[in-house]
Amino acid sequence: MLFPFLSFDPIETPLSYAARLARFHAAKPMVPFLRDVQIRPESIASSESGAIARLAEISGAPLDDLRRNAAVRQGKRTYDLRGELVTAEFLSNPHTVFCPACLAEDDKMGWRRGRWLWTLSVVRTCPHHEIALVRQAQAAWDDKLHELDCRVPERGGELQAMMENSARRSVSPLQSYVHGRLEGIVGPDWLDAQTLDQASRATELLGVLVAYGPTQKLPELTSDDWDHAGRVGFQFTSRGEDGIREALMTQFRKFDDATGTPGARKIFGCFYNALAHSKSLKEPGDIARILRDVITENIAMPAGTKVLGVELPDRLLHTVASLAKEQSLDSRTLSNVLVAAGAIPENAPAHFPIPVGEGRSIAGRMKRTVNVISLWKNMDFTRPIVDQLFDDRLLTPIYYGNPGARGRTQKAVDREEIAMLVGKLQAKSAELNAETAALVPISKAAEKAKVPAITVVHMILGGFLERVFRLKGQDGISALRVDPAEVKQHAAACMAGLQPAAAFGALKIPRDVGWRLVDRCPKEVSLAVNWVVSPDASHRIPQFEPAVIADFKARFSHPARIAELYNLQIGEVVRRLKRRSIRPVLAKSEIGLDFYRHDDLKPELFT
């Protein structure tokens, strides 16, 4: 063992200690000293266990202290640093990294020390002097020993000049996190759940994506660029999956209006490629799973597509084009139906994702559609009854176009919905062999009882009527026969308020707008419906309290009603409202009409 004893400094590396031993005991450079004490320079440069143990043996320094400040080789390109398994890329090798201010202070004391923190690639700022560290590339084979007296010949004024040229900045939060974790300090949950290598790399790569964009080439980034990327990325990774998703979705949204069908590589670029093909991270950690989830949740891909090495077992999303191809439908017509159903926005880009289940359901309805005109021509429905079925939502029309959009038209009805309605009516009826004077069609019974035909349909569906028959060999509503006296007897129970057609008519709004107001209940701008429950509780009849309609009419209005009130053209009403910057409380794009508060509509605005 060497004598006299030279103590090991807790802030330095074993290599730094070896260099000081060489100067102190042999007054010679490090390489010949190491050979004199039977330590291969290459072994100590790679922090091999045997070399560090031999250094402890000849110096008398505690082996655990030496190992604590060294990334000890465990295998090919893997190292153990204070219990953390890291890769070679996590370390600053082969660069020699130093703070000129620290070396200037060391020179005053007589010994230069290579700090163990400087060996970490993420450490780019001196925590004591808050200046950027200097990085020197390897030029000779023995530069990897980082012998500071040789690698940094500058002294005095030259070091001062280096200090003045170094950027001044605080330590990045990522650097602080890595340092703290290696000192045993607990950090954010998600980062602590990753290996130190994964946590650091994920943070920096995410920061590169956010700060420099998907087309950035990683080799072109400077040390200062990586420092900035780490600062940006830590804002998100420190908040775990929620923060990471926020960053990724912000990037994804930038391609909302892109033409064509941009894929994951185009959207996430360098970030995706680094996780998919990184040589430094055989297992990138949970960041890859989060990116994979964001991709599969937002980008339409067929089953079998590999995303970051994992095969997509089933298709999760469709585009209009892929859904149309799968379902053998015209893409333009399908697009109109999807817009009307609210599955995609109007003028949606080609890559807009549609959940598979929703898309297939809408496509299935489209395949089963019956044109509205065919309902009274071919399905044995009378036209007035068809309109009333729509009024009371016993049938749901399929539209083309968004609410309030020009050209929005009612085109079709789902065949299954029709079959279900007819089936329910037939289930309530008994077979009738021939016409009788006491039994009449629904429309005739409604006329005799002085009620709308739809009320009779509700009576049948709700079990209010006992005498309901169906002419033998016929189908459809027109085949049904009822007793008009029985209809008249039960009419009052089914007409406790305003029917939808009357309620919407009183407000001068189309029925689909009226029902959308119902769907919004109990929001401020909405309508409450009063359901009349049938005796057998199997059916409900929609009715509106007159007071509810009167209250809505007193509080809200739309351009058509305003125009009628002041004898103006609708266009003129709209122009005056815009000029005064009076905004609707409920927009046409959402519900089909613009609704305004009466309190905002001063009479002088229209007179």
C-alpha positions as CSV (number, residue, x, y, z in Angstrom):
1,M,0.0,0.0,0.0
2,L,1.2,3.4,-0.9
3,F,2.5,5.7,1.9
4,P,1.8,8.3,3.0
5,F,-2.0,7.9,2.7
6,L,-3.8,10.3,0.3
7,S,-7.5,10.5,1.1
8,F,-10.2,10.1,-1.5
9,D,-12.4,13.1,-2.0
10,P,-16.2,12.1,-1.9
11,I,-16.9,14.4,-4.9
12,E,-14.3,12.9,-7.3
13,T,-14.0,9.8,-9.5
14,P,-11.6,6.9,-9.1
15,L,-9.8,8.1,-12.2
16,S,-9.4,11.5,-10.7
17,Y,-8.1,9.9,-7.5
18,A,-5.6,7.8,-9.6
19,A,-4.3,10.9,-11.3
20,R,-3.7,12.6,-7.9
21,L,-2.0,9.4,-6.6
22,A,0.3,9.5,-9.6
23,R,1.3,13.1,-9.0
24,F,1.6,12.7,-5.2
25,H,3.5,9.5,-5.0
26,A,5.4,9.3,-8.3
27,A,5.4,12.8,-9.7
28,K,4.5,11.3,-13.1
29,P,1.6,11.1,-15.5
30,M,-1.2,8.7,-14.8
31,V,-0.5,6.0,-17.5
32,P,3.0,5.0,-16.3
33,F,1.9,5.1,-12.7
34,L,-0.9,2.7,-13.4
35,R,1.4,0.3,-15.1
36,D,3.8,0.5,-12.2
37,V,1.0,-0.6,-9.8
38,Q,-0.3,-3.3,-12.1
39,I,-3.5,-1.6,-13.2
40,R,-4.3,-1.7,-16.9
41,P,-5.2,1.9,-18.0
42,E,-8.0,0.5,-20.2
43,S,-9.5,-1.4,-17.3
44,I,-9.6,1.6,-15.0
45,A,-10.9,3.8,-17.8
46,S,-13.8,1.4,-18.2
47,S,-14.4,1.2,-14.4
48,E,-13.9,-2.6,-14.3
49,S,-14.5,-4.1,-10.9
50,G,-11.0,-5.6,-10.7
51,A,-9.2,-2.4,-11.6
52,I,-11.2,-0.4,-8.9
53,A,-10.5,-3.1,-6.3
54,R,-6.7,-2.9,-7.1
55,L,-6.8,0.9,-6.8
56,A,-8.4,0.5,-3.4
57,E,-5.8,-2.0,-2.4
58,I,-2.7,0.0,-3.3
59,S,-4.2,3.4,-2.0
60,G,-5.9,2.3,1.2
61,A,-9.1,4.2,0.1
62,P,-12.3,2.4,1.0
63,L,-13.5,0.2,-1.9
64,D,-17.2,1.2,-1.4
65,D,-16.3,4.9,-1.6
66,L,-14.5,4.3,-4.9
67,R,-17.2,2.2,-6.4
68,R,-19.9,4.7,-5.3
69,N,-18.5,7.4,-7.6
70,A,-17.9,5.1,-10.6
71,A,-20.2,3.6,-13.2
72,V,-18.9,0.0,-12.8
73,R,-19.0,-2.1,-15.9
74,Q,-21.6,-4.9,-15.7
75,G,-21.7,-6.1,-19.2
76,K,-21.5,-4.9,-22.8
77,R,-22.3,-1.2,-22.7
78,T,-24.1,-1.5,-19.3
79,Y,-22.9,-0.1,-16.0
80,D,-23.9,0.0,-12.3
81,L,-24.0,3.5,-10.9
82,R,-25.0,3.6,-7.2
83,G,-27.4,0.8,-7.7
84,E,-28.8,2.2,-11.0
85,L,-28.3,0.2,-14.2
86,V,-27.4,2.6,-16.9
87,T,-26.1,2.4,-20.5
88,A,-22.9,3.8,-22.0
89,E,-24.9,6.6,-23.6
90,F,-26.0,7.8,-20.1
91,L,-22.3,8.6,-19.5
92,S,-20.3,11.5,-20.9
93,N,-17.6,9.3,-22.2
94,P,-15.6,9.7,-24.4
95,H,-15.8,13.4,-23.7
96,T,-13.9,15.0,-20.9
97,V,-16.3,17.4,-19.1
98,F,-15.3,20.1,-16.6
99,C,-16.2,23.4,-15.1
100,P,-13.4,26.0,-15.6
101,A,-14.4,27.8,-12.4
102,C,-14.1,24.6,-10.4
103,L,-10.7,23.9,-11.9
104,A,-9.5,27.5,-11.1
105,E,-10.5,26.9,-7.5
106,D,-8.8,23.5,-7.5
107,D,-5.6,25.1,-8.8
108,K,-5.5,27.4,-5.8
109,M,-5.6,24.3,-3.6
110,G,-3.0,22.4,-5.6
111,W,-5.1,19.4,-6.7
112,R,-7.5,19.1,-9.6
113,R,-10.4,16.8,-9.1
114,G,-12.7,15.3,-11.7
115,R,-16.2,15.4,-10.2
116,W,-18.2,12.2,-10.6
117,L,-21.2,14.3,-11.6
118,W,-19.3,15.4,-14.7
119,T,-19.3,11.8,-15.9
120,L,-23.1,11.9,-16.5
121,S,-24.2,13.1,-20.0
122,V,-27.3,14.8,-18.5
123,V,-25.1,17.0,-16.3
124,R,-24.4,20.1,-18.4
125,T,-24.3,22.9,-15.8
126,C,-22.1,23.4,-12.8
127,P,-24.4,23.4,-9.7
128,H,-22.0,25.6,-7.8
129,H,-21.1,28.3,-10.4
130,E,-24.2,28.0,-12.6
131,I,-22.3,28.1,-15.9
132,A,-22.3,25.6,-18.7
133,L,-19.8,22.8,-18.5
134,V,-17.1,22.5,-21.1
135,R,-17.0,19.3,-23.2
136,Q,-13.8,18.2,-24.9
137,A,-13.9,15.4,-27.4
138,Q,-11.4,12.6,-27.3
139,A,-8.2,13.2,-29.4
140,A,-5.8,10.5,-28.2
141,W,-6.3,7.0,-26.8
142,D,-5.4,8.0,-23.2
143,D,-7.8,11.0,-23.2
144,K,-10.4,8.5,-21.9
145,L,-8.6,8.6,-18.6
146,H,-9.7,12.2,-18.3
147,E,-6.4,13.3,-16.6
148,L,-7.3,17.0,-16.1
149,D,-3.8,18.2,-15.8
150,C,-3.2,16.9,-19.3
151,R,-6.6,17.4,-20.9
152,V,-7.0,21.0,-19.6
153,P,-3.6,22.7,-19.8
154,E,-5.2,26.1,-19.4
155,R,-4.4,27.9,-16.1
156,G,-5.2,31.3,-14.5
157,G,-6.3,33.9,-17.1
158,E,-7.0,31.2,-19.7
159,L,-9.5,29.5,-17.3
160,Q,-11.0,32.9,-16.5
161,A,-11.6,33.4,-20.2
162,M,-13.3,30.0,-20.5
163,M,-15.5,30.9,-17.5
164,E,-16.5,34.2,-19.2
165,N,-17.3,32.4,-22.4
166,S,-19.5,29.8,-20.7
167,A,-23.2,30.3,-20.8
168,R,-24.7,31.3,-17.4
169,R,-27.8,29.4,-16.4
170,S,-29.4,27.5,-13.5
171,V,-29.2,23.8,-13.2
172,S,-32.0,22.1,-15.3
173,P,-34.7,20.3,-13.3
174,L,-33.8,17.1,-15.1
175,Q,-30.2,17.3,-14.0
176,S,-31.4,18.1,-10.4
177,Y,-33.7,15.0,-10.5
178,V,-30.9,12.7,-11.7
179,H,-28.4,14.0,-9.1
180,G,-31.0,13.7,-6.4
181,R,-32.0,10.2,-7.4
182,L,-28.4,9.0,-7.3
183,E,-28.2,10.5,-3.8
184,G,-31.3,8.5,-2.7
185,I,-33.9,11.3,-2.9
186,V,-37.4,10.4,-4.0
187,G,-38.7,12.1,-7.1
188,P,-41.9,12.1,-9.3
189,D,-43.7,8.8,-9.2
190,W,-43.6,8.1,-13.0
191,L,-39.9,9.0,-13.4
192,D,-38.9,6.9,-10.3
193,A,-40.8,3.9,-11.8
194,Q,-38.4,4.0,-14.8
195,T,-34.8,3.1,-14.8
196,L,-32.6,6.2,-14.5
197,D,-31.5,5.8,-18.1
198,Q,-35.1,5.5,-19.3
199,A,-36.3,8.4,-17.2
200,S,-33.5,10.7,-18.5
201,R,-33.7,9.6,-22.1
202,A,-37.5,9.8,-22.3
203,T,-37.5,13.3,-20.8
204,E,-34.9,14.6,-23.3
205,L,-36.5,13.0,-26.3
206,L,-39.9,14.3,-25.5
207,G,-38.3,17.7,-25.0
208,V,-36.7,17.5,-28.4
209,L,-40.1,16.8,-30.0
210,V,-41.8,19.7,-28.2
211,A,-39.0,22.2,-28.6
212,Y,-37.5,21.4,-32.0
213,G,-40.2,19.4,-33.8
214,P,-40.5,16.0,-35.4
215,T,-38.0,16.6,-38.2
216,Q,-35.1,17.5,-35.9
217,K,-32.1,15.3,-36.5
218,L,-30.8,14.2,-33.1
219,P,-27.0,14.1,-34.1
220,E,-27.2,17.8,-35.0
221,L,-28.2,18.9,-31.5
222,T,-25.6,20.6,-29.4
223,S,-25.0,20.1,-25.7
224,D,-26.9,23.3,-25.0
225,D,-29.8,22.1,-27.2
226,W,-30.0,18.8,-25.2
227,D,-30.0,20.8,-22.0
228,H,-32.9,22.9,-23.2
229,A,-34.8,19.8,-24.4
230,G,-34.4,18.3,-20.9
231,R,-35.8,21.4,-19.3
232,V,-38.8,21.3,-21.7
233,G,-39.4,17.6,-21.4
234,F,-39.3,17.6,-17.6
235,Q,-42.3,19.8,-17.5
236,F,-44.3,16.9,-18.9
237,T,-42.5,13.7,-17.6
238,S,-42.5,15.0,-14.1
239,R,-46.3,14.9,-14.2
240,G,-46.3,11.3,-15.3
241,E,-48.6,9.8,-18.0
242,D,-51.0,12.8,-18.0
243,G,-48.2,15.2,-18.7
244,I,-46.7,13.0,-21.4
245,R,-50.0,12.5,-23.1
246,E,-50.6,16.3,-23.0
247,A,-47.4,16.9,-24.9
248,L,-48.0,14.1,-27.4
249,M,-51.6,15.2,-28.1
250,T,-50.5,18.8,-28.6
251,Q,-48.1,17.5,-31.2
252,F,-50.8,15.3,-32.7
253,R,-53.3,18.2,-32.9
254,K,-50.8,20.1,-35.1
255,F,-51.6,17.6,-37.9
256,D,-55.4,17.9,-37.6
257,D,-55.7,19.8,-40.9
258,A,-52.9,18.0,-42.7
259,T,-53.7,16.6,-46.1
260,G,-53.5,12.9,-46.8
261,T,-53.1,10.4,-44.0
262,P,-50.0,11.4,-41.9
263,G,-48.8,8.4,-39.9
264,A,-47.0,8.1,-36.5
265,R,-43.5,8.5,-38.0
266,K,-44.5,11.8,-39.7
267,I,-46.3,13.2,-36.7
268,F,-43.8,12.2,-34.0
269,G,-40.7,11.9,-36.2
270,C,-37.5,11.8,-34.3
271,F,-39.3,10.9,-31.0
272,Y,-40.9,7.8,-32.6
273,N,-37.7,6.8,-34.4
274,A,-35.6,7.1,-31.3
275,L,-37.9,4.8,-29.3
276,A,-38.4,2.4,-32.2
277,H,-34.7,2.0,-33.2
278,S,-32.6,3.3,-30.3
279,K,-29.3,1.4,-29.9
280,S,-28.9,2.9,-26.5
281,L,-32.2,1.7,-25.0
282,K,-33.0,-1.9,-25.6
283,E,-36.1,-1.3,-23.5
284,P,-37.2,2.3,-23.6
285,G,-39.6,1.9,-20.8
286,D,-43.1,3.0,-20.2
287,I,-42.7,6.0,-22.6
288,A,-43.0,3.6,-25.5
289,R,-46.3,2.2,-24.2
290,I,-47.7,5.7,-23.7
291,L,-46.7,6.7,-27.2
292,R,-48.1,3.4,-28.6
293,D,-51.4,4.0,-26.8
294,V,-51.7,7.6,-28.1
295,I,-51.0,6.4,-31.7
296,T,-53.5,3.5,-31.6
297,E,-56.1,5.7,-30.0
298,N,-55.8,8.4,-32.6
299,I,-54.5,7.0,-35.9
300,A,-56.5,4.6,-38.0
301,M,-54.5,1.5,-38.8
302,P,-55.4,-2.0,-40.0
303,A,-55.1,-5.1,-37.7
304,G,-51.6,-6.5,-37.9
305,T,-49.8,-3.1,-38.0
306,K,-46.7,-3.0,-35.8
307,V,-46.5,0.0,-33.5
308,L,-43.2,0.3,-31.7
309,G,-42.7,-3.5,-32.1
310,V,-46.1,-4.5,-30.9
311,E,-48.7,-5.9,-33.4
312,L,-52.1,-4.3,-33.4
313,P,-54.4,-7.3,-32.9
314,D,-57.6,-5.6,-34.2
315,R,-58.5,-2.5,-36.0
316,L,-59.5,0.2,-33.5
317,L,-60.2,3.1,-35.8
318,H,-61.4,3.8,-39.4
319,T,-61.1,6.7,-41.8
320,V,-64.0,7.4,-44.1
321,A,-62.1,5.8,-46.9
322,S,-61.2,2.6,-45.0
323,L,-64.7,2.3,-43.6
324,A,-66.3,2.8,-47.0
325,K,-64.0,0.1,-48.5
326,E,-64.7,-2.3,-45.7
327,Q,-68.4,-1.8,-45.9
328,S,-68.6,-1.5,-49.7
329,L,-70.2,1.9,-49.6
330,D,-69.8,5.1,-51.5
331,S,-67.3,7.2,-49.5
332,R,-69.0,10.6,-50.3
333,T,-72.4,9.4,-49.2
334,L,-70.9,7.7,-46.1
335,S,-69.1,10.9,-45.2
336,N,-72.4,12.8,-45.3
337,V,-74.1,10.3,-43.1
338,L,-71.1,10.3,-40.6
339,V,-71.3,14.1,-40.4
340,A,-75.0,14.0,-39.8
341,A,-74.5,11.4,-37.1
342,G,-71.9,13.6,-35.4
343,A,-69.2,10.9,-35.9
344,I,-67.0,13.3,-37.9
345,P,-67.0,17.1,-38.2
346,E,-68.0,18.8,-41.5
347,N,-65.0,19.1,-43.8
348,A,-63.1,16.6,-41.7
349,P,-59.6,15.7,-43.0
350,A,-59.1,12.4,-44.8
351,H,-57.3,10.9,-41.8
352,F,-60.0,11.9,-39.2
353,P,-60.3,8.8,-36.9
354,I,-63.7,7.0,-36.4
355,P,-64.1,4.4,-33.7
356,V,-64.6,1.1,-35.4
357,G,-67.8,0.2,-33.4
358,E,-69.4,3.6,-34.1
359,G,-68.4,3.6,-37.7
360,R,-69.6,0.1,-38.4
361,S,-72.9,0.8,-36.6
362,I,-73.5,3.9,-38.7
363,A,-72.5,2.1,-41.9
364,G,-74.9,-0.8,-40.9
365,R,-77.7,1.7,-40.5
366,M,-76.9,3.2,-43.9
367,K,-77.1,-0.3,-45.5
368,R,-80.5,-0.9,-43.9
369,T,-81.9,2.5,-44.8
370,V,-85.3,3.0,-46.4
371,N,-85.9,6.3,-48.2
372,V,-88.5,8.4,-46.5
373,I,-90.6,8.6,-49.6
374,S,-90.8,4.8,-49.7
375,L,-92.4,4.7,-46.2
376,W,-95.7,5.8,-47.6
377,K,-95.3,4.4,-51.1
378,N,-94.1,0.9,-50.2
379,M,-94.4,0.3,-46.5
380,D,-98.1,0.9,-46.3
381,F,-97.7,4.0,-44.1
382,T,-99.8,7.1,-44.8
383,R,-97.8,10.3,-45.2
384,P,-99.3,12.3,-42.3
385,I,-98.6,9.3,-39.9
386,V,-95.0,9.2,-41.1
387,D,-94.5,12.8,-40.3
388,Q,-96.1,12.4,-36.9
389,L,-94.0,9.3,-36.2
390,F,-90.9,11.6,-36.7
391,D,-92.5,14.4,-34.6
392,D,-92.8,12.0,-31.6
393,R,-89.5,10.2,-32.2
394,L,-91.1,6.8,-32.8
395,L,-89.0,6.8,-35.9
396,T,-85.6,8.5,-36.2
397,P,-84.8,10.2,-39.5
398,I,-81.3,9.8,-41.0
399,Y,-80.0,13.2,-42.2
400,Y,-77.3,14.4,-44.5
401,G,-75.6,17.6,-43.3
402,N,-74.9,19.1,-39.9
403,P,-77.5,20.8,-37.7
404,G,-78.3,24.1,-39.3
405,A,-76.2,23.4,-42.4
406,R,-77.5,24.5,-45.8
407,G,-78.9,21.6,-47.7
408,R,-79.5,19.5,-44.6
409,T,-82.2,17.1,-45.7
410,Q,-84.0,14.1,-44.2
411,K,-83.2,11.2,-46.5
412,A,-83.9,7.8,-44.9
413,V,-84.9,5.7,-41.9
414,D,-83.3,2.6,-40.5
415,R,-85.1,-0.5,-41.8
416,E,-84.6,-2.2,-38.5
417,E,-86.3,0.7,-36.7
418,I,-89.3,0.4,-39.0
419,A,-89.5,-3.3,-38.5
420,M,-89.3,-2.9,-34.7
421,L,-92.1,-0.3,-34.7
422,V,-94.4,-2.4,-37.0
423,G,-93.6,-5.5,-34.9
424,K,-94.6,-3.8,-31.7
425,L,-97.9,-2.7,-33.2
426,Q,-98.6,-6.1,-34.6
427,A,-97.9,-7.7,-31.3
428,K,-100.6,-5.6,-29.7
429,S,-103.2,-6.7,-32.3
430,A,-105.3,-9.7,-33.0
431,E,-106.0,-11.1,-36.5
432,L,-109.2,-9.9,-38.2
433,N,-110.6,-12.0,-41.1
434,A,-112.7,-9.3,-42.7
435,E,-113.7,-5.6,-42.3
436,T,-116.4,-4.7,-39.8
437,A,-118.3,-1.5,-39.4
438,A,-117.3,-1.1,-35.7
439,L,-113.6,-1.1,-36.5
440,V,-111.8,1.5,-38.6
441,P,-108.3,2.4,-39.7
442,I,-106.1,4.5,-37.4
443,S,-106.6,7.7,-39.5
444,K,-110.4,7.3,-39.5
445,A,-110.5,6.6,-35.7
446,A,-108.4,9.7,-35.1
447,E,-110.8,11.8,-37.2
448,K,-113.9,10.5,-35.3
449,A,-112.2,10.9,-31.9
450,K,-110.8,14.4,-32.9
451,V,-107.3,13.5,-32.0
452,P,-104.0,13.3,-34.1
453,A,-103.4,9.9,-35.6
454,I,-100.1,9.6,-33.7
455,T,-102.1,9.6,-30.5
456,V,-103.9,6.5,-31.6
457,V,-100.5,4.9,-32.4
458,H,-99.4,5.7,-28.9
459,M,-102.6,4.2,-27.4
460,I,-101.9,0.9,-29.3
461,L,-98.2,0.8,-28.2
462,G,-99.1,1.7,-24.6
463,G,-101.9,-0.9,-24.2
464,F,-104.6,1.8,-23.7
465,L,-106.8,0.0,-26.2
466,E,-108.2,-3.6,-25.9
467,R,-109.8,-3.8,-29.3
468,V,-106.9,-3.7,-31.7
469,F,-106.9,-5.8,-34.9
470,R,-104.9,-6.5,-38.0
471,L,-106.5,-7.4,-41.3
472,K,-105.5,-10.9,-42.3
473,G,-102.7,-11.1,-44.9
474,Q,-101.8,-7.4,-44.6
475,D,-98.9,-5.6,-42.9
476,G,-98.1,-2.1,-41.9
477,I,-100.0,0.6,-39.9
478,S,-102.7,0.8,-42.5
479,A,-103.7,-2.8,-41.8
480,L,-104.6,-2.0,-38.2
481,R,-108.2,-1.5,-37.1
482,V,-109.4,0.0,-33.9
483,D,-112.7,1.0,-32.2
484,P,-113.1,4.8,-32.5
485,A,-115.4,4.9,-29.4
486,E,-112.6,3.3,-27.3
487,V,-110.1,5.8,-28.7
488,K,-112.3,8.7,-27.7
489,Q,-112.7,7.2,-24.2
490,H,-109.0,7.1,-23.5
491,A,-107.9,10.2,-25.5
492,A,-107.8,12.5,-22.4
493,A,-105.3,10.2,-20.6
494,C,-102.9,10.4,-23.5
495,M,-103.1,14.2,-24.2
496,A,-102.2,15.8,-20.8
497,G,-100.2,18.6,-22.4
498,L,-98.9,19.8,-25.7
499,Q,-97.7,17.2,-28.2
500,P,-94.2,17.7,-29.7
501,A,-95.5,19.1,-33.0
502,A,-97.7,21.6,-31.2
503,A,-94.9,22.6,-28.7
504,F,-92.3,23.1,-31.4
505,G,-94.8,24.9,-33.6
506,A,-95.5,27.3,-30.8
507,L,-91.8,28.1,-30.6
508,K,-91.5,28.2,-34.4
509,I,-88.6,25.7,-34.5
510,P,-88.1,22.6,-36.5
511,R,-88.8,19.3,-34.7
512,D,-85.1,18.2,-34.8
513,V,-84.1,21.5,-33.2
514,G,-86.8,20.9,-30.6
515,W,-85.6,17.4,-29.8
516,R,-82.0,18.6,-29.5
517,L,-83.3,21.1,-26.9
518,V,-84.9,18.2,-25.1
519,D,-81.6,16.2,-25.2
520,R,-79.8,19.2,-23.6
521,C,-82.1,19.2,-20.5
522,P,-81.4,20.3,-17.8
523,K,-78.9,22.8,-19.2
524,E,-80.0,26.5,-19.3
525,V,-81.1,26.6,-22.9
526,S,-83.2,23.4,-23.0
527,L,-86.7,22.0,-22.9
528,A,-88.1,19.5,-20.3
529,V,-90.4,16.8,-21.6
530,N,-93.2,15.3,-19.5
531,W,-93.5,11.6,-20.3
532,V,-97.0,10.0,-19.9
533,V,-96.4,6.4,-18.9
534,S,-98.7,3.7,-20.3
535,P,-100.8,1.4,-18.0
536,D,-98.5,-1.5,-18.6
537,A,-95.4,0.7,-18.2
538,S,-94.1,-0.5,-21.6
539,H,-94.4,2.8,-23.5
540,R,-94.0,6.5,-22.9
541,I,-95.8,9.4,-24.6
542,P,-94.0,12.7,-24.9
543,Q,-96.0,15.7,-23.8
544,F,-94.9,19.3,-22.9
545,E,-96.3,21.4,-20.2
546,P,-97.7,24.7,-21.7
547,A,-96.0,26.6,-18.9
548,V,-92.6,25.1,-19.9
549,I,-93.1,26.2,-23.5
550,A,-94.3,29.7,-22.4
551,D,-91.3,30.1,-20.1
552,F,-88.8,29.2,-22.8
553,K,-90.5,31.5,-25.3
554,A,-90.4,34.3,-22.8
555,R,-86.6,33.9,-22.1
556,F,-85.2,32.9,-25.5
557,S,-85.7,33.7,-29.1
558,H,-84.1,33.0,-32.5
559,P,-83.7,35.2,-35.7
560,A,-86.9,34.0,-37.4
561,R,-89.1,34.9,-34.4
562,I,-87.2,38.3,-33.9
563,A,-87.8,39.1,-37.6
564,E,-91.5,38.3,-37.3
565,L,-91.8,40.4,-34.2
566,Y,-90.2,43.5,-35.8
567,N,-91.3,42.9,-39.4
568,L,-87.7,42.6,-40.6
569,Q,-85.9,40.1,-42.9
570,I,-84.1,37.4,-41.1
571,G,-80.8,38.4,-42.8
572,E,-81.2,42.0,-41.5
573,V,-81.8,40.7,-38.0
574,V,-78.6,38.7,-38.1
575,R,-76.6,41.6,-39.4
576,R,-77.8,43.9,-36.6
577,L,-77.0,41.3,-34.0
578,K,-73.5,40.9,-35.4
579,R,-72.9,44.7,-35.6
580,R,-73.7,45.0,-31.9
581,S,-71.6,41.9,-31.1
582,I,-74.6,40.2,-29.5
583,R,-73.6,36.5,-29.3
584,P,-76.1,33.6,-29.1
585,V,-76.3,31.6,-25.9
586,L,-76.7,28.5,-28.1
587,A,-75.1,28.3,-31.5
588,K,-76.7,27.2,-34.8
589,S,-73.7,24.9,-35.4
590,E,-74.5,22.9,-32.3
591,I,-78.3,22.7,-32.5
592,G,-79.5,24.0,-35.8
593,L,-80.6,27.5,-34.7
594,D,-79.0,30.5,-32.9
595,F,-80.8,31.2,-29.7
596,Y,-80.5,34.6,-27.9
597,R,-81.7,35.8,-24.5
598,H,-84.6,38.2,-24.7
599,D,-82.8,40.3,-22.1
600,D,-80.0,41.0,-24.6
601,L,-82.4,42.1,-27.3
602,K,-83.2,45.7,-26.7
603,P,-86.2,47.0,-28.9
604,E,-84.2,50.0,-30.2
605,L,-81.8,47.6,-31.9
606,F,-84.6,46.6,-34.4
607,T,-86.7,49.7,-34.7
